[in-house]
Amino acid sequence: MANQINLDRSQRVDITCKRGDTFNLNLELKDDAGIALVLGNTQDSNLSDYYFYKMEVREVDTHDGTGGPGTTEGYVLQMDGTVSTTDDGLVTFTKSHDQMTGVNVPSGIYVYDIQQKIAPNSGGTSPSSVETLLYGIFKIVEDVTVAV
């Protein structure tokens, strides 16, 4: 008889990026058989589920972000993942160099996670599933050149 069940399927992956540089993270998502998920305009093969992705970077994992960016409980970065309409399973998180330079994005060590939400409609309401895919340390390293 099992005496422990772990439902946490998320994986720890630490990320290091450079402050002021364009941030571009591509994730290729596959099913248990290793086949890329169909996430584009047609969504899944049943044409019934819509996939949404969100990445949040915070000072600490216990803050709820209620104070807004740059505040004690605020987010350092928030990004919605862009689902590719041409490459199955590809989700991209992007911030421009300007967005990575602002006063609310200081160099430092933070925490992040990436969540997947599956909903039966394109508005993402009433999700049937929400799962954290990745989490870890998000390190922003200071850049020497501050103006291009």
N, C-alpha and C positions, 0 to 999 in steps of 0.2 A: 504494500500500500504506500502510495506517495505521501510524503509529509510536507511537501512544498510544491507550489505551482507558481511559476514566474510568467506573467503575461506581458512583461516589458520586452518588446522585440526591437526597441531602438538601439542604435549603435553609436558609440562615442567616437567622434572624429573631431580633432582640434583643428582650428583654422587660424592662419596667420596672414594678415594682409598689410598693405602699406597705406598709411594715412595720406590722402590727396591723390592716390592712384585710383583708376577705375576698378571697381569691384565687379567681377564676373565669375559666378559659380554655376557650373553646369552639372546637373544630376541626371544620370540615366537610370530609370527605374524599370525593374524587371519583375515578373511574377516568380513563383516558386520553381517553375520549370526553366527559368532563365530566358524567357521570352519577354521582349520589351512590351510594357503596358501601352495600350492605345489610349492616349490622353488628349488627342487633338480635337478638332471640330466634331468628329464622330464619337468621341469619348470612348467608352468601353465597347466590346464586341456586341453586347446586348442593346446598345444604343439607349441605355437607361440611366447610367451613372455619370456624374460630372465630378471631376477632380479639381481640388483647389489646394494651393500650397502657400505657406506663410513662414517667413523666417523672422525671428525677433532676437535682438542682441540687447542685453540689459547689464547693468552694473553687477547685480547679484540675482540669483534665481528666486529669491523670496520677495522681490519687489514686483508689484502689480502694474507698474507703469501708469498709475493714476495721476501722477504729477506732470506728465508731459515730458518731451525731450529736454535733456539737459538738467532736469531736476533730480533730486535724490532718488525718487522712485520711478524716474522716467526711463524710456528706452534710449539706447544709444543709436540703434538702427532698427527699422522695420522694412521688410520687403515682401511683396507678394510675388510668388513664383510665376513666371510666364511659361505656359505650356506650349510646346512646339506644335504647330499644325502640319509640319512636314516630316519630322523625325519622331517615330514612336518612342514613348518613354522618356523624352527629353524635357526637363524642367530647368529654367534658367533664372537665377537671382542676380540682379544688376543694380549698381548704384554708380552714377557718374562721378568723375573726379571732383566736380564741384560739391556734390552731396557728401563725398568722403572727406572734404576739407572743412566743413562748417564747424562752428564753435561747439556744436552738440556731438561731434565725433572726435573727441580727444584721443590721443594715443593712450594705450593702457591695456589691461587684461580684463575681459568680460566673460559672460556666459551667453550661450545661444542655444536655440533649438529650431528645428524645421518640422512643421506639422503638415500632415495630409488630411484633408477633409473630403469625404465622399458624400455627395448629396444627390437626390433624385431629380434635381432641377438646376437650370443654369444660373439661378440666383444664389445657390448655395445654402438656402434655408432648409431647416429640418434635416440636418445631416444624418445619414445612416451610420456613419463611422468617422471617428477622429482619432488619429494615431500620430505620436511623435516618431519620426523616422531617424533623425540624427540629433545629437546634442553634444556639447563639449565646451571647451575654452575657445574664445574668440579674441585673438590678440591683434591689436592695431599698433603697428610699429611706426614711429615718427619718420617723416621723410625730410631729407636735407633740402631739396629744391621745393620751394613753396609756391612759386609762380612760374608758369610755363610761358 
